[in-house]
Amino acid sequence: METTNFSDIFKSNFLEKTTSFSLVDSIIGLVVAFFVGLFIYFVYKKTFNGVIYSHSFNIALLIMTMATALVIMGISSNVLLSLGMVGALSIVRFRTPIKDPMDLVYIFWAIVSGILCGAGFIPLVLIGAVVIGLVLLVFVNKITVENPYLLVVKYETERACEEAERIVATQAKKYALKSKSIMGNEEIETTYEIRVKQNDAKLMAAITEVAGVKSAIMLSYDGNFTA
């Protein structure tokens, strides 16, 4: 027959978890997660090529790395807690749209780094951060890619349209007519996808000098439209 003594009455499950908690390991994991997140912060700032740089998003990458490490530390020694955390996170819906695919890469990098820091794989997360950072710095900043331009031109006459297309054909590397529309007042609008050679200002100047051309707009597309 089991007997209950005075200490069993005041036995605390919370205190048992506190005694099994390793303060040194947790501090090391969080410190490494901070520095890895800081490295991701600087790499993102160096490789950003979008329209408007978001400082808050970059700070979120740093906090995301540390928060993920903290979660992994908490659930690594408790199966029930890990199942509950998975269920809780599965019902969370993040409504912030991710416009640039590279932003999604950085989010995934921050989460993976946080998981490795929380699980104690410190050498792996450091090696991975250096390798991924170097790859991003080389491929994003050093390797240039010719992004296409959209050239939208409005004309008053068909003859001006033909003359402008001749200029595009001679001064652009590649071009393709995407759309051509005639307005009610016989105004013509064409849209070309082009890849320019050296100086796109010369192409724009030559088109605007054609008699009958009302306006010309060139847009660059690299994930976001930039006028």
MDAnalysis code that builds the backbone (N, CA, C; Angstrom):
import MDAnalysis as mda
import numpy as np

u = mda.Universe.empty(681, n_residues=227, atom_resindex=np.repeat(np.arange(227), 3), trajectory=True)
u.add_TopologyAttr("name", ["N", "CA", "C"] * 227)
u.add_TopologyAttr("resid", np.arange(1, 228))
u.add_TopologyAttr("resname", ["MET", "GLU", "THR", "THR", "ASN", "PHE", "SER", "ASP", "ILE", "PHE", "LYS", "SER", "ASN", "PHE", "LEU", "GLU", "LYS", "THR", "THR", "SER", "PHE", "SER", "LEU", "VAL", "ASP", "SER", "ILE", "ILE", "GLY", "LEU", "VAL", "VAL", "ALA", "PHE", "PHE", "VAL", "GLY", "LEU", "PHE", "ILE", "TYR", "PHE", "VAL", "TYR", "LYS", "LYS", "THR", "PHE", "ASN", "GLY", "VAL", "ILE", "TYR", "SER", "HIS", "SER", "PHE", "ASN", "ILE", "ALA", "LEU", "LEU", "ILE", "MET", "THR", "MET", "ALA", "THR", "ALA", "LEU", "VAL", "ILE", "MET", "GLY", "ILE", "SER", "SER", "ASN", "VAL", "LEU", "LEU", "SER", "LEU", "GLY", "MET", "VAL", "GLY", "ALA", "LEU", "SER", "ILE", "VAL", "ARG", "PHE", "ARG", "THR", "PRO", "ILE", "LYS", "ASP", "PRO", "MET", "ASP", "LEU", "VAL", "TYR", "ILE", "PHE", "TRP", "ALA", "ILE", "VAL", "SER", "GLY", "ILE", "LEU", "CYS", "GLY", "ALA", "GLY", "PHE", "ILE", "PRO", "LEU", "VAL", "LEU", "ILE", "GLY", "ALA", "VAL", "VAL", "ILE", "GLY", "LEU", "VAL", "LEU", "LEU", "VAL", "PHE", "VAL", "ASN", "LYS", "ILE", "THR", "VAL", "GLU", "ASN", "PRO", "TYR", "LEU", "LEU", "VAL", "VAL", "LYS", "TYR", "GLU", "THR", "GLU", "ARG", "ALA", "CYS", "GLU", "GLU", "ALA", "GLU", "ARG", "ILE", "VAL", "ALA", "THR", "GLN", "ALA", "LYS", "LYS", "TYR", "ALA", "LEU", "LYS", "SER", "LYS", "SER", "ILE", "MET", "GLY", "ASN", "GLU", "GLU", "ILE", "GLU", "THR", "THR", "TYR", "GLU", "ILE", "ARG", "VAL", "LYS", "GLN", "ASN", "ASP", "ALA", "LYS", "LEU", "MET", "ALA", "ALA", "ILE", "THR", "GLU", "VAL", "ALA", "GLY", "VAL", "LYS", "SER", "ALA", "ILE", "MET", "LEU", "SER", "TYR", "ASP", "GLY", "ASN", "PHE", "THR", "ALA"])
u.atoms.positions = np.array([
    [0.843, -1.195, 0.000],
    [0.000, 0.000, 0.000],
    [0.886, 1.255, 0.000],
    [0.590, 2.141, -0.967],
    [1.392, 3.350, -1.107],
    [0.983, 4.374, -0.051],
    [1.999, 5.032, 0.485],
    [1.762, 6.074, 1.477],
    [2.166, 7.423, 0.902],
    [1.453, 8.442, 1.279],
    [1.722, 9.807, 0.816],
    [2.318, 10.608, 1.951],
    [3.525, 11.079, 1.762],
    [4.170, 11.890, 2.794],
    [4.001, 13.375, 2.498],
    [4.574, 14.196, 3.350],
    [4.398, 15.644, 3.266],
    [5.035, 16.214, 1.997],
    [6.164, 15.655, 1.585],
    [6.865, 16.175, 0.401],
    [6.102, 15.873, -0.882],
    [5.359, 14.749, -0.902],
    [4.594, 14.411, -2.095],
    [3.446, 15.388, -2.321],
    [2.922, 15.945, -1.260],
    [1.803, 16.877, -1.405],
    [2.248, 18.141, -2.122],
    [3.446, 18.590, -1.779],
    [3.950, 19.835, -2.372],
    [4.916, 19.580, -3.528],
    [4.829, 18.394, -4.093],
    [5.678, 18.059, -5.235],
    [5.233, 18.877, -6.446],
    [6.128, 19.536, -7.107],
    [5.798, 20.427, -8.220],
    [6.437, 19.929, -9.504],
    [5.605, 19.716, -10.504],
    [6.111, 19.333, -11.822],
    [6.900, 20.482, -12.446],
    [6.489, 21.704, -12.146],
    [7.196, 22.880, -12.670],
    [8.631, 22.931, -12.166],
    [8.816, 22.625, -10.870],
    [10.160, 22.647, -10.308],
    [11.027, 21.539, -10.896],
    [10.438, 20.401, -11.214],
    [11.204, 19.315, -11.830],
    [11.740, 19.736, -13.199],
    [10.909, 20.430, -13.969],
    [11.363, 20.898, -15.274],
    [12.435, 21.971, -15.128],
    [12.330, 22.778, -14.068],
    [13.315, 23.828, -13.852],
    [14.677, 23.241, -13.512],
    [14.705, 22.167, -12.724],
    [15.976, 21.544, -12.357],
    [16.633, 20.857, -13.545],
    [15.828, 20.348, -14.507],
    [16.391, 19.687, -15.679],
    [16.761, 20.673, -16.784],
    [16.519, 21.950, -16.541],
    [16.781, 22.992, -17.532],
    [18.257, 23.385, -17.481],
    [18.924, 23.381, -18.643],
    [20.340, 23.731, -18.729],
    [20.466, 25.191, -19.144],
    [20.848, 26.033, -18.218],
    [20.953, 27.461, -18.492],
    [22.117, 27.768, -19.439],
    [23.239, 27.067, -19.267],
    [24.424, 27.320, -20.097],
    [24.147, 26.968, -21.549],
    [23.546, 25.792, -21.789],
    [23.237, 25.382, -23.162],
    [22.253, 26.342, -23.815],
    [21.280, 26.807, -23.064],
    [20.285, 27.730, -23.613],
    [20.915, 29.069, -23.992],
    [21.790, 29.572, -23.132],
    [22.459, 30.851, -23.436],
    [23.349, 30.713, -24.663],
    [24.081, 29.607, -24.752],
    [24.949, 29.392, -25.918],
    [24.120, 29.322, -27.196],
    [23.010, 28.587, -27.142],
    [22.152, 28.466, -28.321],
    [21.571, 29.794, -28.753],
    [21.111, 30.599, -27.795],
    [20.530, 31.905, -28.128],
    [21.584, 32.885, -28.639],
    [22.776, 32.846, -28.056],
    [23.851, 33.743, -28.512],
    [24.263, 33.398, -29.938],
    [24.416, 32.108, -30.222],
    [24.770, 31.692, -31.587],
    [23.653, 32.050, -32.562],
    [22.403, 31.862, -32.138],
    [21.275, 32.223, -32.994],
    [21.264, 33.723, -33.276],
    [21.632, 34.528, -32.264],
    [21.695, 35.975, -32.463],
    [22.739, 36.347, -33.511],
    [23.936, 35.780, -33.405],
    [24.997, 36.129, -34.343],
    [24.715, 35.597, -35.746],
    [24.116, 34.420, -35.833],
    [23.735, 33.903, -37.148],
    [22.632, 34.777, -37.759],
    [21.646, 35.169, -36.935],
    [20.609, 36.072, -37.420],
    [21.173, 37.417, -37.825],
    [22.189, 37.897, -37.093],
    [22.845, 39.156, -37.457],
    [23.579, 39.019, -38.783],
    [24.171, 37.858, -39.016],
    [24.839, 37.597, -40.299],
    [23.824, 37.584, -41.443],
    [22.673, 36.952, -41.204],
    [21.601, 36.954, -42.210],
    [21.127, 38.381, -42.466],
    [21.051, 39.186, -41.422],
    [20.650, 40.594, -41.533],
    [21.562, 41.347, -42.495],
    [22.886, 41.209, -42.324],
    [23.838, 41.933, -43.173],
    [23.856, 41.386, -44.601],
    [23.715, 40.075, -44.750],
    [23.686, 39.498, -46.106],
    [22.454, 39.983, -46.855],
    [21.307, 40.017, -46.178],
    [20.084, 40.501, -46.830],
    [20.227, 41.970, -47.234],
    [20.833, 42.769, -46.368],
    [21.007, 44.191, -46.664],
    [21.954, 44.393, -47.841],
    [22.990, 43.549, -47.951],
    [23.954, 43.667, -49.031],
    [23.394, 43.195, -50.367],
    [22.529, 42.187, -50.346],
    [22.058, 41.578, -51.585],
    [20.685, 42.059, -52.019],
    [20.082, 43.004, -51.297],
    [18.736, 43.455, -51.644],
    [18.766, 44.234, -52.954],
    [17.900, 43.823, -53.899],
    [17.812, 44.483, -55.198],
    [16.383, 44.882, -55.545],
    [15.504, 44.906, -54.568],
    [14.109, 45.237, -54.824],
    [13.882, 46.730, -54.964],
    [12.616, 47.108, -54.895],
    [12.240, 48.509, -55.068],
    [12.464, 49.296, -53.781],
    [11.889, 48.850, -52.667],
    [11.985, 49.558, -51.388],
    [12.520, 48.588, -50.340],
    [13.641, 48.949, -49.720],
    [14.230, 48.119, -48.674],
    [13.414, 48.231, -47.398],
    [13.051, 47.077, -46.819],
    [12.250, 47.046, -45.599],
    [13.154, 46.684, -44.425],
    [13.441, 47.683, -43.584],
    [14.273, 47.441, -42.406],
    [13.553, 46.553, -41.393],
    [12.244, 46.717, -41.278],
    [11.477, 45.907, -40.320],
    [11.496, 44.429, -40.710],
    [11.432, 44.132, -42.017],
    [11.506, 42.735, -42.457],
    [12.868, 42.139, -42.125],
    [13.919, 42.934, -42.287],
    [15.262, 42.445, -41.985],
    [15.434, 42.185, -40.492],
    [14.890, 43.075, -39.654],
    [14.921, 42.836, -38.210],
    [14.121, 41.578, -37.860],
    [13.009, 41.368, -38.572],
    [12.190, 40.175, -38.323],
    [12.975, 38.892, -38.589],
    [13.890, 38.913, -39.565],
    [14.717, 37.732, -39.833],
    [15.612, 37.411, -38.632],
    [16.176, 38.449, -38.021],
    [17.018, 38.255, -36.841],
    [16.217, 37.691, -35.670],
    [15.053, 38.281, -35.398],
    [14.219, 37.804, -34.292],
    [13.671, 36.412, -34.583],
    [13.352, 36.136, -35.853],
    [12.829, 34.823, -36.217],
    [13.844, 33.720, -35.930],
    [15.125, 33.989, -36.186],
    [16.164, 33.007, -35.898],
    [16.237, 32.700, -34.403],
    [16.202, 33.728, -33.568],
    [16.280, 33.523, -32.126],
    [15.017, 32.888, -31.576],
    [13.853, 33.314, -32.066],
    [12.591, 32.762, -31.566],
    [12.455, 31.289, -31.930],
    [12.880, 30.916, -33.129],
    [12.812, 29.506, -33.537],
    [13.730, 28.662, -32.667],
    [14.930, 29.176, -32.371],
    [15.839, 28.450, -31.475],
    [15.221, 28.271, -30.096],
    [14.541, 29.297, -29.630],
    [13.901, 29.227, -28.311],
    [12.799, 28.167, -28.283],
    [12.009, 28.103, -29.338],
    [10.934, 27.105, -29.408],
    [11.506, 25.692, -29.430],
    [12.545, 25.484, -30.229],
    [13.148, 24.154, -30.327],
    [13.741, 23.721, -28.996],
    [14.350, 24.651, -28.275],
    [14.871, 24.307, -26.939],
    [13.764, 23.865, -25.994],
    [12.609, 24.514, -26.104],
    [11.513, 24.183, -25.204],
    [10.869, 22.849, -25.484],
    [10.781, 22.472, -26.742],
    [10.054, 21.240, -27.091],
    [10.972, 20.048, -27.301],
    [12.299, 20.256, -27.241],
    [13.220, 19.155, -27.540],
    [13.173, 18.045, -26.501],
    [12.822, 18.368, -25.266],
    [12.822, 17.363, -24.191],
    [11.428, 16.940, -23.756],
    [10.421, 17.353, -24.495],
    [9.049, 17.028, -24.097],
    [8.231, 16.702, -25.337],
    [7.839, 15.442, -25.475],
    [7.108, 14.996, -26.658],
    [5.713, 15.613, -26.705],
    [5.029, 15.642, -25.560],
    [3.680, 16.206, -25.522],
    [3.690, 17.694, -25.878],
    [4.698, 18.404, -25.368],
    [4.797, 19.823, -25.684],
    [5.069, 20.052, -27.162],
    [5.893, 19.195, -27.755],
    [6.196, 19.332, -29.178],
    [4.957, 19.096, -30.035],
    [4.139, 18.105, -29.665],
    [2.900, 17.856, -30.405],
    [1.932, 19.027, -30.254],
    [1.843, 19.572, -29.047],
    [0.979, 20.727, -28.834],
    [1.451, 21.945, -29.602],
    [2.767, 22.137, -29.693],
    [3.307, 23.277, -30.431],
    [3.021, 23.138, -31.924],
    [3.153, 21.936, -32.458],
    [2.843, 21.703, -33.870],
    [1.379, 21.991, -34.152],
    [0.508, 21.552, -33.245],
    [-0.921, 21.821, -33.433],
    [-1.247, 23.299, -33.345],
    [-0.570, 24.005, -32.440],
    [-0.825, 25.438, -32.300],
    [-0.341, 26.205, -33.519],
    [0.832, 25.871, -34.025],
    [1.375, 26.580, -35.181],
    [0.631, 26.253, -36.470],
    [-0.014, 25.083, -36.510],
    [-0.725, 24.698, -37.729],
    [-1.982, 25.533, -37.964],
    [-2.513, 26.168, -36.915],
    [-3.719, 26.970, -37.081],
    [-3.401, 28.457, -37.254],
    [-2.109, 28.811, -37.209],
    [-1.719, 30.206, -37.386],
    [-1.665, 30.512, -38.875],
    [-2.240, 31.618, -39.277],
    [-2.231, 32.041, -40.680],
    [-1.502, 33.378, -40.771],
    [-0.410, 33.383, -41.544],
    [0.350, 34.608, -41.748],
    [-0.131, 35.266, -43.036],
    [-0.659, 36.486, -42.909],
    [-1.290, 37.181, -44.035],
    [-0.335, 38.104, -44.789],
    [0.913, 38.270, -44.337],
    [1.836, 39.172, -45.012],
    [2.256, 38.576, -46.347],
    [2.015, 39.255, -47.463],
    [2.389, 38.688, -48.770],
    [3.889, 38.765, -48.997],
    [4.438, 37.725, -49.596],
    [5.853, 37.691, -49.955],
    [5.945, 37.893, -51.461],
    [6.373, 39.096, -51.886],
    [6.401, 39.437, -53.304],
    [7.661, 38.926, -53.997],
    [8.791, 39.021, -53.320],
    [10.061, 38.616, -53.910],
    [10.394, 37.189, -53.471],
    [10.691, 36.279, -54.412],
    [11.051, 34.906, -54.013],
    [12.281, 34.853, -53.110],
    [13.196, 35.821, -53.232],
    [14.385, 35.825, -52.392],
    [14.037, 36.075, -50.930],
    [12.968, 36.824, -50.672],
    [12.534, 37.023, -49.281],
    [12.133, 35.701, -48.647],
    [11.490, 34.838, -49.431],
    [11.104, 33.520, -48.927],
    [12.343, 32.673, -48.618],
    [13.383, 32.827, -49.421],
    [14.644, 32.113, -49.173],
    [15.240, 32.539, -47.832],
    [15.238, 33.838, -47.556],
    [15.800, 34.331, -46.303],
    [14.961, 33.898, -45.103],
    [13.647, 33.862, -45.252],
    [12.792, 33.384, -44.165],
    [13.103, 31.924, -43.848],
    [13.221, 31.109, -44.885],
    [13.520, 29.686, -44.690],
    [14.901, 29.510, -44.062],
    [15.865, 30.323, -44.507],
    [17.219, 30.270, -43.942],
    [17.203, 30.614, -42.455],
    [16.458, 31.649, -42.069],
    [16.386, 32.041, -40.663],
    [15.736, 30.948, -39.810],
    [14.670, 30.335, -40.322],
    [13.985, 29.278, -39.558],
    [14.880, 28.058, -39.386],
    [15.535, 27.631, -40.474],
    [16.426, 26.466, -40.401],
    [17.586, 26.731, -39.441],
    [18.151, 27.922, -39.496],
    [19.252, 28.264, -38.586],
    [18.792, 28.233, -37.136],
    [17.590, 28.740, -36.885],
    [17.059, 28.700, -35.527],
    [16.830, 27.279, -35.029],
    [16.345, 26.415, -35.909],
    [16.128, 25.014, -35.530],
    [17.447, 24.338, -35.167],
    [18.477, 24.567, -35.986],
    [19.778, 23.941, -35.717],
    [20.398, 24.489, -34.432],
    [20.251, 25.791, -34.186],
    [20.785, 26.361, -32.946],
    [20.058, 25.800, -31.730],
    [18.743, 25.670, -31.821],
    [17.984, 25.120, -30.708],
    [18.273, 23.661, -30.447],
    [18.604, 22.917, -31.519],
    [18.908, 21.492, -31.367],
    [20.352, 21.238, -30.964],
    [21.188, 22.297, -30.965],
    [22.567, 22.143, -30.517],
    [23.574, 21.849, -31.607],
    [23.168, 21.942, -32.873],
    [24.099, 21.683, -33.975],
    [24.830, 22.988, -34.342],
    [25.655, 23.459, -33.417],
    [26.329, 24.751, -33.583],
    [27.313, 24.750, -34.755],
    [28.217, 23.745, -34.875],
    [29.147, 23.762, -36.024],
    [28.424, 23.719, -37.366],
    [27.342, 22.954, -37.452],
    [26.612, 22.835, -38.706],
    [25.974, 24.154, -39.116],
    [25.382, 24.855, -38.155],
    [24.717, 26.112, -38.478],
    [25.732, 27.189, -38.846],
    [26.919, 27.168, -38.252],
    [27.955, 28.148, -38.592],
    [28.513, 27.895, -39.991],
    [28.794, 26.628, -40.294],
    [29.300, 26.290, -41.629],
    [28.249, 26.610, -42.688],
    [26.996, 26.247, -42.395],
    [25.920, 26.517, -43.354],
    [25.709, 28.001, -43.587],
    [25.817, 28.810, -42.524],
    [25.630, 30.259, -42.668],
    [26.713, 30.860, -43.555],
    [27.959, 30.437, -43.368],
    [29.064, 30.973, -44.180],
    [28.903, 30.585, -45.639],
    [28.590, 29.316, -45.891],
    [28.468, 28.845, -47.276],
    [27.292, 29.512, -47.976],
    [26.131, 29.541, -47.333],
    [24.947, 30.158, -47.954],
    [25.163, 31.651, -48.160],
    [25.776, 32.320, -47.171],
    [26.043, 33.745, -47.317],
    [26.957, 34.052, -48.487],
    [28.023, 33.254, -48.658],
    [28.935, 33.459, -49.785],
    [28.242, 33.211, -51.122],
    [27.425, 32.173, -51.186],
    [26.698, 31.883, -52.435],
    [25.769, 33.037, -52.802],
    [25.054, 33.565, -51.821],
    [24.144, 34.679, -52.091],
    [24.905, 35.930, -52.517],
    [26.012, 36.222, -51.852],
    [26.787, 37.417, -52.190],
    [27.363, 37.322, -53.598],
    [27.808, 36.120, -53.992],
    [28.395, 35.946, -55.321],
    [27.329, 36.000, -56.405],
    [26.253, 35.234, -56.229],
    [25.265, 35.101, -57.299],
    [24.371, 36.327, -57.427],
    [24.104, 37.015, -56.329],
    [23.199, 38.166, -56.400],
    [23.932, 39.423, -56.830],
    [25.153, 39.644, -56.326],
    [25.860, 40.898, -56.590],
    [26.835, 40.823, -57.750],
    [27.452, 39.664, -57.972],
    [28.509, 39.574, -58.969],
    [28.005, 39.126, -60.341],
    [27.025, 38.280, -60.378],
    [26.529, 37.756, -61.650],
    [25.378, 38.627, -62.120],
    [25.556, 39.272, -63.257],
    [24.531, 40.165, -63.791],
    [23.616, 39.408, -64.735],
    [22.342, 39.694, -64.618],
    [21.330, 39.070, -65.463],
    [20.584, 40.164, -66.210],
    [20.411, 39.984, -67.497],
    [19.694, 40.961, -68.304],
    [18.200, 40.824, -68.060],
    [17.653, 41.780, -67.351],
    [16.220, 41.780, -67.119],
    [15.511, 42.437, -68.296],
    [14.383, 41.924, -68.702],
    [13.664, 42.530, -69.832],
    [13.019, 43.847, -69.438],
    [12.780, 44.672, -70.435],
    [12.072, 45.936, -70.254],
    [10.750, 45.870, -71.010],
    [9.777, 46.572, -70.497],
    [8.518, 46.761, -71.207],
    [8.482, 48.202, -71.709],
    [8.379, 48.343, -73.023],
    [8.341, 49.661, -73.653],
    [6.917, 49.927, -74.127],
    [6.277, 50.939, -73.549],
    [4.906, 51.309, -73.890],
    [4.956, 52.645, -74.636],
    [4.489, 52.648, -75.893],
    [4.560, 53.839, -76.736],
    [3.162, 54.164, -77.251],
    [2.826, 55.440, -77.236],
    [1.556, 55.919, -77.778],
    [1.823, 56.773, -79.021],
    [1.063, 56.529, -80.084],
    [1.250, 57.221, -81.353],
    [-0.049, 57.914, -81.765],
    [0.144, 58.843, -82.708],
    [-1.008, 59.505, -83.318],
    [-1.309, 58.948, -84.702],
    [-0.297, 58.387, -85.356],
    [-0.475, 57.853, -86.706],
    [0.165, 56.471, -86.820],
    [-0.273, 55.725, -87.820],
    [0.288, 54.403, -88.079],
    [1.719, 54.512, -88.588],
    [1.993, 55.570, -89.321],
    [3.347, 55.772, -89.840],
    [4.353, 55.960, -88.701],
    [3.962, 56.701, -87.667],
    [4.838, 56.867, -86.501],
    [5.068, 55.538, -85.792],
    [4.060, 54.695, -85.790],
    [4.189, 53.368, -85.173],
    [5.219, 52.531, -85.920],
    [5.181, 52.572, -87.245],
    [6.125, 51.803, -88.049],
    [7.547, 52.328, -87.883],
    [7.709, 53.648, -87.838],
    [9.039, 54.237, -87.663],
    [9.617, 53.895, -86.294],
    [8.790, 53.940, -85.244],
    [9.263, 53.607, -83.901],
    [9.659, 52.135, -83.803],
    [8.904, 51.260, -84.435],
    [9.243, 49.840, -84.411],
    [10.546, 49.574, -85.141],
    [10.816, 50.342, -86.203],
    [12.092, 50.202, -86.919],
    [13.258, 50.588, -86.009],
    [13.080, 51.635, -85.212],
    [14.133, 52.055, -84.279],
    [14.355, 50.994, -83.203],
    [13.275, 50.422, -82.709],
    [13.397, 49.360, -81.696],
    [14.134, 48.162, -82.273],
    [13.834, 47.793, -83.518],
    [14.455, 46.632, -84.143],
    [15.954, 46.826, -84.363],
    [16.384, 48.049, -84.625],
    [17.798, 48.311, -84.904],
    [18.621, 48.551, -83.650],
    [18.028, 49.102, -82.591],
    [18.793, 49.484, -81.413],
    [18.653, 48.537, -80.222],
    [17.725, 47.606, -80.272],
    [17.547, 46.653, -79.176],
    [18.169, 45.309, -79.537],
    [18.654, 44.593, -78.512],
    [19.187, 43.245, -78.749],
    [18.087, 42.305, -79.215],
    [17.020, 42.279, -78.461],
    [15.854, 41.456, -78.791],
    [14.606, 42.264, -78.503],
    [13.573, 41.986, -79.261],
    [12.304, 42.655, -78.977],
    [11.164, 41.765, -79.443],
    [10.025, 41.945, -78.811],
    [8.823, 41.190, -79.178],
    [7.611, 42.074, -78.905],
    [6.709, 42.138, -79.867],
    [5.483, 42.915, -79.712],
    [4.508, 42.138, -78.839],
    [4.150, 42.719, -77.689],
    [3.260, 42.055, -76.753],
    [1.805, 42.438, -76.954],
    [1.546, 43.692, -77.278],
    [0.163, 44.113, -77.493],
    [0.153, 45.358, -78.365],
    [-0.974, 45.527, -79.072],
    [-1.184, 46.715, -79.896],
    [-2.673, 47.024, -79.870],
    [-3.001, 48.222, -79.452],
    [-4.409, 48.601, -79.326],
    [-4.639, 49.951, -79.977],
    [-5.849, 50.141, -80.541],
    [-6.248, 51.388, -81.183],
    [-7.403, 51.965, -80.389],
    [-7.215, 53.185, -79.888],
    [-8.241, 53.829, -79.079],
    [-9.350, 54.387, -79.980],
    [-10.389, 54.927, -79.335],
    [-11.524, 55.458, -80.082],
    [-11.175, 56.653, -80.940],
    [-10.209, 57.460, -80.506],
    [-9.803, 58.642, -81.279],
    [-8.616, 58.338, -82.194],
    [-8.488, 57.059, -82.569],
    [-7.441, 56.587, -83.476],
    [-6.042, 56.707, -82.879],
    [-5.960, 56.792, -81.580],
    [-4.660, 56.766, -80.910],
    [-4.197, 55.323, -80.791],
    [-2.943, 55.080, -81.120],
    [-2.383, 53.724, -81.134],
    [-1.447, 53.565, -79.935],
    [-1.541, 52.431, -79.269],
    [-0.648, 52.121, -78.143],
    [-0.074, 50.730, -78.341],
    [1.248, 50.625, -78.282],
    [1.929, 49.339, -78.435],
    [2.782, 49.070, -77.207],
    [2.947, 47.780, -76.898],
    [3.791, 47.348, -75.785],
    [4.795, 46.334, -76.309],
    [6.093, 46.619, -76.134],
    [7.162, 45.734, -76.572],
    [7.920, 45.201, -75.356],
    [8.326, 43.961, -75.440],
    [9.290, 43.412, -74.486],
    [10.654, 43.463, -75.147],
    [11.576, 44.232, -74.574],
    [12.868, 44.453, -75.218],
    [14.003, 44.175, -74.251],
    [15.167, 43.923, -74.824],
    [16.432, 43.847, -74.092],
    [17.403, 44.798, -74.771],
    [17.800, 45.816, -74.036],
    [18.609, 46.883, -74.628],
    [20.072, 46.467, -74.680],
    [20.831, 47.205, -75.483],
    [22.257, 46.911, -75.651],
    [23.083, 47.601, -74.570],
    [23.444, 48.849, -74.782],
    [24.293, 49.566, -73.839],
    [23.534, 50.664, -73.106],
    [23.042, 51.624, -73.859],
    [22.432, 52.802, -73.254],
    [20.972, 52.885, -73.678],
    [20.072, 52.638, -72.762],
    [18.654, 52.693, -73.094],
    [18.154, 54.118, -73.271],
    [18.925, 55.123, -72.799],
    [18.507, 56.511, -72.962],
    [18.502, 56.907, -74.445],
    [19.448, 56.375, -75.226],
    [19.497, 56.684, -76.652],
    [18.262, 56.140, -77.360],
    [17.834, 54.950, -76.963],
    [16.641, 54.359, -77.572],
    [15.414, 55.199, -77.269],
    [15.248, 55.621, -76.015],
    [14.106, 56.434, -75.634],
    [14.124, 57.785, -76.347],
    [15.321, 58.381, -76.489],
    [15.426, 59.674, -77.160],
    [15.072, 59.560, -78.635],
    [15.518, 58.466, -79.271],
    [15.227, 58.284, -80.691],
    [13.734, 58.078, -80.935],
    [13.062, 57.370, -80.049],
    [11.626, 57.116, -80.224],
    [10.825, 58.393, -80.010],
    [11.172, 59.161, -78.978],
    [10.409, 60.383, -78.691],
    [10.605, 61.457, -79.751],
    [11.689, 61.381, -80.511],
    [11.924, 62.353, -81.582],
    [11.128, 62.057, -82.851],
    [10.528, 60.879, -82.937],
    [9.729, 60.517, -84.118],
    [8.462, 61.360, -84.133],
    [8.158, 61.923, -85.272],
    [6.945, 62.729, -85.406],
    [5.714, 61.841, -85.273],
    [4.795, 62.246, -84.398],
    [3.580, 61.472, -84.180],
    [3.601, 60.635, -82.919],
    [4.747, 60.573, -82.239],
    [4.844, 59.833, -80.978],
    [4.419, 60.758, -79.840],
    [3.407, 60.364, -79.083],
    [2.891, 61.190, -77.997],
    [3.654, 60.954, -76.689],
    [3.951, 59.690, -76.380],
    [4.666, 59.384, -75.139],
    [5.327, 58.026, -75.254],
    [6.370, 57.836, -74.454],
    [7.082, 56.551, -74.400],
    [7.505, 56.298, -72.958],
    [7.180, 55.101, -72.447],
    [7.500, 54.728, -71.070],
    [8.211, 53.387, -71.096],
    [9.316, 53.295, -70.357],
    [10.066, 52.042, -70.264],
    [10.018, 51.541, -68.829],
    [9.640, 50.270, -68.659],
    [9.528, 49.661, -67.337],
    [10.467, 48.473, -67.259],
    [11.169, 48.359, -66.128],
    [12.030, 47.210, -65.893],
    [11.312, 46.241, -64.958],
    [11.421, 44.956, -65.253],
    [10.761, 43.958, -64.395],
    [11.796, 42.973, -63.881],
    [11.997, 42.982, -62.543],
    [12.887, 42.017, -61.903],
    [12.206, 41.408, -60.678],
    [10.925, 41.182, -60.797],
    [10.109, 40.729, -59.666],
    [9.176, 41.819, -59.222],
    [9.559, 43.087, -59.481],
    [8.713, 44.238, -59.221],
    [8.842, 45.192, -60.391],
    [7.752, 45.877, -60.695],
    [7.813, 46.854, -61.764],
    [8.483, 48.121, -61.256],
    [9.446, 48.618, -62.060],
    [10.153, 49.849, -61.731],
    [10.126, 50.757, -62.929],
    [9.567, 51.954, -62.798],
    [9.518, 52.867, -63.909],
    [10.858, 53.543, -64.112],
])
